[in-house]
Structure formats: structure tokens, C-alpha cells
Amino acid sequence: MKTPLHNAVEAYIAAGRARFHMPGHKGTEGLEWDITEVEGCDSLYEASGPILELEQEAARIYGAGAALLSAGGATLCIQTMLALCGAGQKIIAGRGIHKSALNAMILLDQQPIWVYPESWGWFLGPYTPEKIEVALQQEPEAAGVYITSPDYFGVMSDIEAIAQVCRRYGKPLLVDNAHGAHLKFLPGKTHPMDCGAAMCADSLHKTLPAMTGAAVLYLADGSRQAEARRFMSLFGSTSPSYPILLSCEKALAWAEEKGRQGFAETAERFRQLSQTAKAFPQPAKMDPAKLTVAYGPYCSSEAFGKWLRGHGVEPEYIGGGTCVFMGNPFNPESDYTKLEKAIQEYPLGLQNIEPVPLPPLLQTVVPLRQAAFSPEKEIPLTESPGHIAARESSPCPPGIPAVMCGERIDEAMAEYMARRGMKTVWVMA
């Protein structure tokens, strides 16, 4: 892969110019690569030089019509995707939406039409093409479909089948692929750009060797790149970090050269780990570089976390009866040995804990933006039935928010939230 941005910044550093420009550290203390939009190094939101060349390389690697770099994480990519659907529009969206997408919908005055995933006991299942089609039939004026896959726990929806449904109805499919930048380098067609998505947001730093905040927005239709860049500039910082942009380039170069072999080895180790952990319930269709298990039938979060850390293992997430382990080619073999030992030696013993069910359905009575910007107050959960939520409320574990802005809380929801350990809720004043 070409590295145009690295070459441009390297040339600037080699020129040894006096830095009468930002940032204030002037390239001292090992920060010489942290520059601003100087001559020859391009500008993210008006890209025409090395940044544009790097974006073209990213699009080539992922098979996209166009790519846009982000130093503001997948959040900035998600905001841009939703803006491309138009302000004030209805969006069919998976209920397990990330807060960044919800916040973008609030700012864009969009109204989500919620679709719930399947429920697999201890885990949330995938979004099915059948449910998406029903939503499209009921909401023919929706401007697009928004799905998270893989989700935080590694559960993957059938993006190819969902994309086919969206095409039949003439709607773009937007995929929050923040946890799936590595999917391009695994066997088969699992990356959204290979499965027919119109747009997808990849968070490079989650699974590839990039700095926090490194992300890429991919577009199937390259003719929308200029429009997407304009929207990205509305949401993004006017001082994007060059070290983060450079780390995008470095991560993509590594992935193209070594990603396929590296992630094939990672997937095989996680397949072995899954077999080792077969006594623990696991989701069915998983990201091959993640292991998610339910320890809930056997012990508490505190006990399982103490056991893992006692064996030198720190998971990505533990809570609500489930535990997530993330890996990539940069995990040494010793990491896998520690995790295998912890799983193999765990003393299984049943306890009476039930899986977390999906929350009950609620009625949306106030538009999302209106509810989010309204005066609000925090009240005891026992007093909440009949009130309209002013904020999203999510009990542990993460995944499906119990209440969204603008929904009326009823007795069943108040009871559900109380069982999940919640005490108060924010409602419209």
C-alpha cells in the first residue's frame, strides 16, 4: 500500500522549517509528527493531496466507491452517514443503537422506527431480514435502514440478506461496523462493503493497530464523497489530529500486508477457545475474533471477574451475566494460555439466575429531538409510569436501551427497570 500522508509529513519534517504555526509545542518533546494543515500535507475536509490519496487507498483495499478518514472516531462517520439520509427523516433502526447514533438523530431531528433483534437467552441475537422487511412495508417513507453489526458482544447479522431487502425497497443500508474493521481480512464475505451496504463506519482502533479515534467511513457510491465530506465537516473538529490520521494509514498498510494471515491465526485460536469454553452458553453467529460467554448460570460478576483477574486476564466487558473477550494478532500466545487456563479450571456450580429478557415495547409520543431538548427532571422509578422519558435509559448489560427519549413509561417498563437495578429516570418536566 502507498503511504502518501506519511511521506508528506516526513518530507515536511525533513525540510526543517521554523514552525511559526500551531500546535504550540512546535514539534518538541518527540511531537514533530503532530502538525497542522501546512503546505504539502493537505487538509482533511478539503482533501486534494496526500489525504485524498490515502482515502483512495482505503477505498481500494475495502472495495468501496469512496472512503473518508476520521480523526473523530466512528462517531463522526456515523453522524455523517445519518446526515446523508437527510434531516427530519424517519430512519428504520436496530434498537441496539450506539449512543453516538442516537445523539446524531437528535441533532438531525430524525425519528427512529425501532426494530428489535432476536433474543437468545443470555444474549441479544441478530437483526433479521424479515423484521427489516416488515418495518419497510409499514414505513415506506423511511429514508434508510441503520443496523449495528457486529454488535458490542460480537453477534453478527446477515448484512447481505438485509442489504438485498433494502435494495428491493430502494433504501440505503447504513451499517455501524465500528467493531468490524478486521472482517475484511477474514475468509468469506462478512464486511459490509462486501455484503451490499450503502455505507459503513469502521472504527480502526478497536480491532486494528491504530490510535484511539482512528476511523474510516466507506461509501458504495463514490459520487457522494464530496457531499459526505461537507457533512463530516459540520460535525467534526476543525483541528483534526494528524497523528491519528497517520495511524489510520499505518493500520491500513499493516492490514493489507499482514492482516489476512494474522486474523486467520486469531480466528483459529478463538475457535479453540470457544471449544474450551463450551460449558458456558455462547451466541451462535459470532465475530471470529471475539469470545462471548454467559457465566450467569454459574456465578456472580464479582466472582467471575475476580477469578479471571486472579489468572492474569482482563476482559473487554463483564457484567449482567455475560463476559466479552476481544483479540487480534497482537495478542501473544501467552495471553491465550492464561485465558484457556482460567476457563478450564473454573469450578462450575449452578446458581438460580435468569437471563435478562428484552425490555417491553413502549409508545413514542414525543419526537426524539423535542424530548431530548425539553426541560427535564429526575424522579424515582416508582413515580415514572405515565411520564415521558427525556433521556435514554440503559440498564446493565449494554445492548438494548430500555427507554428512549420521547417514549411514555408504563408500569411494565418501570417494573422491568427496577428488576435491572435502576432507581431513578429522567423525564420531561
C-alpha positions in Angstrom: 0.0 0.0 0.0 1.2 3.5 -0.7 1.7 5.8 2.3 1.2 9.3 0.9 0.4 11.1 4.2 3.4 9.6 5.9 5.6 10.6 3.0 4.2 14.2 3.0 4.7 14.7 6.8 8.1 13.1 6.7 9.2 15.5 3.9 7.9 18.5 5.9 9.9 17.4 9.0 13.0 16.8 6.9 12.7 20.3 5.5 13.4 21.7 8.9 11.3 24.8 8.6 10.9 27.2 11.5 7.5 26.4 12.9 5.7 29.7 13.2 2.4 27.9 13.3 0.2 25.7 15.5 0.4 23.5 17.6 2.1 25.3 20.4 4.6 22.5 21.3 6.4 23.4 18.0 7.4 19.8 17.4 9.4 19.4 20.5 9.4 16.6 23.1 9.0 13.9 20.4 5.9 15.6 18.9 7.4 16.5 15.5 4.7 14.4 13.6 1.9 16.4 15.3 1.4 19.1 12.7 -1.4 21.3 11.4 -2.6 21.9 7.8 0.8 23.1 6.4 1.8 23.3 2.8 2.0 19.9 1.2 0.2 18.0 3.9 -3.3 18.6 2.8 -6.5 19.4 4.9 -8.9 16.7 6.0 -12.2 18.5 5.0 -10.8 19.9 1.7 -8.7 16.9 0.8 -7.0 17.1 -2.6 -3.4 15.8 -1.9 -2.0 13.1 0.3 -5.1 12.7 2.5 -7.2 12.2 -0.6 -4.7 9.7 -2.0 -4.8 7.8 1.4 -8.6 7.7 1.2 -8.4 6.3 -2.3 -6.1 3.6 -1.0 -8.5 2.8 1.8 -11.4 2.5 -0.7 -9.3 0.2 -2.9 -8.5 -2.1 0.0 -12.1 -2.4 1.2 -13.7 -2.4 -2.2 -15.7 0.8 -1.7 -16.6 3.6 -4.1 -15.1 6.1 -1.7 -13.6 6.4 1.7 -13.3 9.3 4.2 -10.9 9.4 7.0 -12.0 10.4 10.5 -9.9 11.5 13.5 -13.1 11.7 15.5 -13.8 8.0 15.7 -16.6 6.1 14.2 -18.9 8.6 15.9 -18.0 11.2 13.2 -18.6 8.6 10.5 -22.0 7.6 12.0 -23.0 11.3 12.2 -22.1 11.7 8.5 -24.0 8.6 7.4 -27.1 9.7 9.1 -26.8 13.3 7.7 -26.6 11.8 4.2 -30.1 10.4 4.8 -31.5 13.9 5.4 -32.5 16.0 8.4 -36.1 15.4 9.7 -36.4 11.9 8.1 -37.6 8.6 9.5 -34.9 6.0 9.9 -35.6 2.3 10.5 -33.0 1.5 13.1 -32.0 -1.5 15.2 -32.9 -0.8 18.8 -29.4 -1.7 20.0 -28.1 1.6 18.6 -25.0 3.2 19.9 -25.3 6.5 21.8 -23.4 8.3 19.1 -26.1 7.4 16.5 -28.9 8.3 18.9 -27.3 11.7 19.5 -26.9 12.3 15.8 -30.5 11.5 15.2 -31.4 14.0 17.9 -29.3 16.7 16.3 -30.7 15.9 12.8 -34.3 15.8 14.1 -34.6 12.3 12.7 -37.2 9.9 14.1 -36.1 6.2 14.5 -38.5 3.4 13.7 -37.3 0.7 16.1 -36.6 -2.9 15.1 -35.8 -5.4 17.8 -33.2 -8.1 17.4 -33.8 -11.8 18.1 -33.4 -12.9 21.8 -31.0 -15.8 22.5 -31.5 -16.1 26.3 -28.4 -14.6 27.8 -27.6 -12.7 24.6 -29.2 -10.4 22.0 -29.4 -12.2 18.7 -29.1 -10.7 15.2 -31.5 -8.4 13.3 -33.3 -10.5 10.7 -34.1 -9.5 7.1 -37.8 -10.5 7.8 -38.1 -7.9 10.6 -36.5 -5.3 8.4 -38.8 -6.0 5.6 -41.9 -5.7 7.8 -40.6 -2.3 9.0 -40.1 -1.1 5.4 -43.6 -2.2 4.5 -45.0 -0.3 7.4 -42.8 2.8 6.9 -42.4 3.2 3.1 -41.3 6.8 3.5 -38.3 5.9 5.7 -35.1 7.4 4.3 -32.9 4.4 5.2 -32.1 1.4 7.4 -29.5 1.6 10.2 -28.0 -1.6 11.7 -25.2 -2.3 14.1 -23.3 -5.5 13.1 -21.2 -6.9 14.7 -22.6 -5.6 18.0 -20.5 -5.0 21.1 -20.8 -8.6 22.1 -19.7 -9.8 18.6 -23.1 -11.0 17.4 -23.4 -10.6 13.6 -26.5 -10.0 11.5 -26.9 -11.3 7.9 -25.9 -8.0 6.3 -26.0 -9.5 2.8 -29.7 -10.6 3.2 -30.7 -7.3 4.8 -29.0 -5.4 2.0 -31.0 -7.3 -0.6 -34.2 -6.4 1.2 -33.2 -2.8 1.3 -32.4 -2.8 -2.4 -35.8 -4.2 -3.2 -37.4 -1.2 -1.4 -34.9 1.3 -2.8 -33.5 2.2 0.7 -29.8 2.6 1.6 -28.4 0.3 4.3 -26.2 2.0 6.8 -24.0 -0.2 9.0 -22.3 0.7 12.2 -19.4 -1.6 11.7 -17.3 0.0 14.4 -16.3 -3.4 15.8 -15.7 -5.0 12.4 -12.9 -3.2 10.6 -11.0 -6.5 10.7 -13.7 -8.5 9.0 -12.3 -7.6 5.6 -9.3 -9.7 6.4 -11.2 -12.9 7.4 -12.3 -15.6 5.0 -15.8 -15.2 3.3 -17.9 -12.1 2.8 -18.6 -10.5 6.2 -17.5 -6.9 5.8 -20.5 -4.6 5.0 -18.8 -3.3 1.8 -18.6 -6.9 0.5 -22.3 -7.5 1.5 -24.1 -4.7 -0.3 -24.3 -2.0 2.3 -24.6 1.6 1.0 -22.3 3.0 3.8 -20.5 1.7 6.8 -18.5 3.2 9.7 -15.3 1.3 10.7 -13.5 2.1 13.9 -9.9 1.1 13.1 -8.7 1.5 16.6 -11.0 -1.2 18.0 -9.5 -4.1 16.2 -6.6 -2.8 14.1 -3.3 -1.3 15.3 -4.4 2.3 15.2 -4.7 5.2 17.7 -7.9 5.8 19.6 -10.2 7.9 17.3 -8.9 6.5 14.1 -11.9 5.6 11.8 -13.0 5.4 8.2 -16.4 6.0 6.5 -16.9 3.8 3.4 -19.4 4.7 0.7 -20.6 2.3 -2.0 -21.5 5.3 -4.2 -18.3 7.2 -4.7 -20.1 10.2 -6.3 -21.4 11.1 -2.8 -17.9 11.7 -1.3 -18.0 15.5 -1.6 -21.4 15.6 0.0 -20.3 13.3 2.8 -17.2 15.4 3.4 -19.3 18.5 3.7 -21.5 16.8 6.3 -18.4 15.4 8.1 -17.1 19.0 8.4 -20.3 20.1 10.2 -19.8 17.6 13.0 -16.0 17.1 13.2 -13.3 19.1 14.9 -11.7 21.8 12.8 -8.4 20.7 14.3 -8.2 17.0 13.3 -5.2 15.1 14.7 -2.5 14.3 12.2 -1.0 11.6 14.4 -4.5 9.9 14.4 -4.7 10.2 10.6 -1.2 8.8 10.2 -2.2 5.9 12.4 -5.1 5.2 10.0 -2.6 4.9 7.2 -0.2 2.7 9.3 -3.1 0.4 10.4 -4.4 0.0 6.8 -0.9 -0.7 5.5 -0.4 -3.4 8.1 -3.8 -4.9 7.5 -3.3 -5.2 3.7 0.2 -6.7 4.2 -0.3 -9.0 7.2 -4.0 -8.8 8.2 -5.2 -11.9 6.5 -2.6 -14.3 7.9 -2.8 -12.6 11.3 -6.6 -12.7 11.7 -6.7 -16.2 10.3 -4.5 -17.3 13.2 -6.5 -15.2 15.6 -9.8 -16.8 14.4 -8.3 -20.3 14.9 -7.2 -19.5 18.4 -10.7 -18.1 19.2 -12.3 -21.2 17.7 -10.2 -23.3 20.1 -11.1 -21.0 23.0 -14.8 -21.4 22.1 -14.4 -25.2 22.4 -12.6 -24.8 25.7 -15.5 -22.7 27.0 -18.2 -25.0 25.6 -19.7 -25.4 29.1 -20.6 -21.7 29.1 -23.5 -20.6 26.9 -22.3 -18.7 23.8 -24.0 -16.8 20.9 -24.4 -18.6 17.7 -23.2 -16.3 14.9 -20.1 -14.6 16.2 -17.3 -12.3 15.1 -14.5 -14.9 14.8 -12.1 -12.6 16.8 -14.3 -12.4 19.8 -15.4 -14.8 22.5 -18.6 -14.0 24.5 -19.7 -16.4 27.2 -22.5 -16.4 29.8 -21.2 -17.0 33.3 -24.6 -16.1 34.8 -25.7 -19.7 35.2 -22.7 -20.3 37.4 -21.6 -17.3 39.4 -21.8 -13.5 40.0 -20.0 -10.8 38.1 -17.8 -10.1 41.0 -16.8 -13.8 41.4 -16.1 -14.4 37.7 -14.1 -11.1 37.4 -12.1 -12.0 40.5 -11.3 -15.4 39.0 -10.2 -14.0 35.7 -8.0 -11.3 37.1 -6.5 -13.9 39.5 -5.4 -15.7 36.4 -3.9 -12.6 34.9 -6.8 -12.0 32.4 -8.7 -8.7 31.9 -11.8 -9.0 29.7 -13.2 -6.3 27.5 -16.5 -6.4 29.4 -18.0 -8.3 32.3 -21.5 -7.7 33.7 -25.1 -8.8 33.6 -24.1 -12.5 33.4 -22.0 -12.1 30.2 -18.3 -11.6 29.5 -16.6 -10.4 26.3 -13.0 -11.2 25.3 -11.5 -9.4 22.2 -8.4 -10.5 20.4 -6.3 -9.7 17.4 -2.9 -10.7 16.0 -1.1 -8.6 18.6 -2.1 -10.8 21.5 0.8 -13.1 22.3 0.3 -16.8 22.8 0.8 -16.3 26.5 -2.5 -14.3 26.6 -4.4 -17.3 25.2 -2.7 -19.7 27.6 -3.8 -17.6 30.5 -7.4 -17.4 29.3 -7.5 -21.1 28.5 -6.2 -22.0 31.9 -8.8 -19.6 33.6 -11.7 -21.2 31.7 -10.5 -24.8 32.1 -10.0 -24.5 35.8 -13.2 -22.6 36.6 -15.3 -24.6 39.2 -18.7 -24.7 37.6 -21.6 -24.6 40.0 -25.2 -23.7 39.1 -26.9 -20.8 40.6 -30.5 -19.6 40.2 -30.1 -16.5 37.9 -32.3 -15.9 34.9 -31.2 -14.3 31.6 -32.0 -10.7 31.1 -35.1 -10.5 28.8 -35.7 -7.9 26.1 -37.4 -4.8 27.5 -41.2 -4.4 26.9 -42.2 -2.2 23.9 -43.1 1.4 24.6 -45.1 4.0 22.6 -43.3 7.1 21.2 -45.4 10.1 22.0 -43.0 13.0 21.5 -40.4 13.4 18.7 -36.8 12.4 19.7 -35.3 15.9 19.4 -38.2 17.6 21.2 -37.9 15.2 24.1 -34.1 15.5 24.3 -34.1 19.3 24.4 -37.0 19.7 26.7 -36.7 20.7 30.4 -36.2 17.6 32.4 -36.2 16.3 35.9 -35.0 13.1 37.7 -37.7 11.2 39.5 -37.9 7.9 41.4 -38.7 4.9 39.2 -41.7 4.2 41.3 -43.2 7.5 40.2 -42.3 7.2 36.5 -45.4 5.4 34.9 -47.2 7.9 32.7 -44.2 10.2 32.3 -42.3 10.7 29.0 -38.6 10.0 29.0 -36.2 12.9 28.4 -33.1 10.7 28.2 -32.2 7.2 27.0 -32.0 4.8 29.9 -30.0 1.6 29.6 -29.7 -1.0 32.4 -26.7 -3.3 32.5 -25.7 -5.1 30.4 -25.4 -2.8 27.4 -27.2 -3.6 24.2 -30.8 -2.6 24.2 -31.8 0.7 25.8 -34.9 0.1 28.0 -36.3 3.6 27.3 -35.6 6.1 24.6 -36.3 9.9 24.5 -39.9 10.6 23.8 -41.3 7.2 24.9 -44.0 7.0 27.6 -43.0 4.9 30.5 -45.7 2.4 31.7 -46.0 0.1 34.7 -44.4 -2.9 32.9 -41.3 -0.8 32.0 -41.0 0.6 35.5 -41.0 -2.9 36.9 -38.5 -4.1 34.3 -36.1 -1.3 35.1 -36.4 -1.9 38.8 -35.6 -5.6 38.3 -32.5 -4.4 36.4 -31.3 -2.4 39.4 -32.4 1.1 38.3 -33.7 3.5 40.9 -34.4 6.8 39.0 -35.2 8.0 35.5 -35.0 11.4 33.7 -38.4 12.5 32.3 -39.8 15.6 30.7 -40.6 18.3 33.2 
